[in-house]
Amino acid sequence: MDFRPMEKIEEFKRRLEELDSCLTQNDNFDEKKLYQLKSMMLMYKWNNPEDTRVDTLIDMVDSISDAYINQENKKLNHRLNLLTIWSTIFLPLSFYTGMWGMNFDDIPLLNGDNGFWIFAGLTAITILIMFTYFKRHKWF
């Protein structure tokens, strides 16, 4: 009886456990190593179709890959959430800047003595209101 296939499967298990621990501990997870391991397992399966021991390991590779993709999607969603919040805060500020930056004399408070301070106060109040709204609703 040849012990080489069993040694090969044990090596697959060991490498798979290493990758799984890297993913769960948020260490340097290397997705490339995961797909190389899956490729080696599939080649093993191709050469030994009667050996079903590797099928479970291939399924484990797929589940680790799915967990990694979910983890990356959570990070991306968090970043997009923050980008949306910042964009929402700066949208009314851009409107205020555009309105106060017009070259017309008919706009109220544009040429007044307190125009700048009203603009600065309106800007600060808008930022404060939006920040507290987002904080109260636990958006960040």
N, C-alpha and C positions, 0 to 999 in steps of 0.2 A: 504494500500500500504506500502511495506517495504522500508525504506530509507537506509537500511544497504548497498545494492549494490552501491548506489550513493556515500555514504561516502567512500566506498572502492575505487571507481574510483577516487574520489577527492584525496585520500591519494596516489594513484598511480601517479596522475598528479603532486602533490607536490614533491614527491621523484624524479620523472623524471626531473622536473625543477631544483632541487638542483644538480643533476648529470650533467645536461646540463650546468649549470653555472660554475661548477667546471672544466668542459672540456674547455669551452671557455675562462676562466680566467687563465688557466694553473695552477690551484690549485692542491691539492692532489686528483686527480681523481682515484676512486677505481673501477676498472673493475669488481671486484667480486660483488660489490653492484649492478652494472648494470645487471649482469646476474641473481642475486638473485631476483631482481625486475621483470625481464622478466619471470623467473620461477613462481613467484607469480601471474603474469598476466595470464600466460598460464593455471595455475591451476584454476584461476577464470573463464577463458574462458571455460575450460573443464567442470566446474560445472554449468556454465550458458551459454550454447551455443546460446541461443536466444538473449542474450545481445551483441549488436554489438558496444557499446561505447568503449570497451576496444581494439578493433581492431586497431584503430588509434594510441592508445598509444603503442601497440606492434610494429607498424611500426616506431614510433618515437624512440623506444629503438633500433631497428635495424639501424636507421640512425645515432643515437649517437654512436653506436658500430662501424659503418663504419667510422665515423669521427675520433674516437679514434684510430682505426687501421691506418688510413691515416696519422694521426699526428705522430704515432710511426714509421711508415715507413719513413717519412721525416727525423726524427732524425737518424734512422739507415743509410739511404742513405748519410746523411751529414758525419757521422762518417766513413763510408766506403770510401767516397771521400777523406777525410783527410788521412786515412790510405794508400790509393793508392798514394797520392801525396808524402807522406813521404817515401813509398817504392820506388817510382820512383827516388827520390833524392838520396837515399842510394844505389841503384843498381850500378851506375857507381863508387861510392866511394868504394864499395866492390871489384869491378874489379881492381881499382887502387891498393888497399891494397894487393890483391892477386898477382898482377903483381910485385909490388915492394917487396913483401915478399918472392919471390922465392929464392932458394939457388943456383943460377947460377951466374957465373961471366961474362957471355956473354951478359947480358942485358944492353943496354946503360943506362947511368946515375945511375946505381945501386951502383957502388962503387965510383962514382965521388964525388968531393968535394961539388958540388951544388945539388946532387941528392935529399937530403931531402927537400931543399927549392923549388926545381922544383915540387916535389910531393905535398908539402903543398900548393904551388901556384895553381897547377892544381886542387887540391881538392877545394880550395876556389873559384876559377873561375867557376868550375862546379856547385857548390852550388848557386852561384850568378846568373849564366845564367838560371838555372832551376827555381829558385825562381822568377826572373823577368818574365820569360815566363809564369809561372803559375799565377802570379799576373796580368799580362797584359791580359791574357785570362779569368780572373775573375773565376778561379777554386776554389779559397778560399779567 
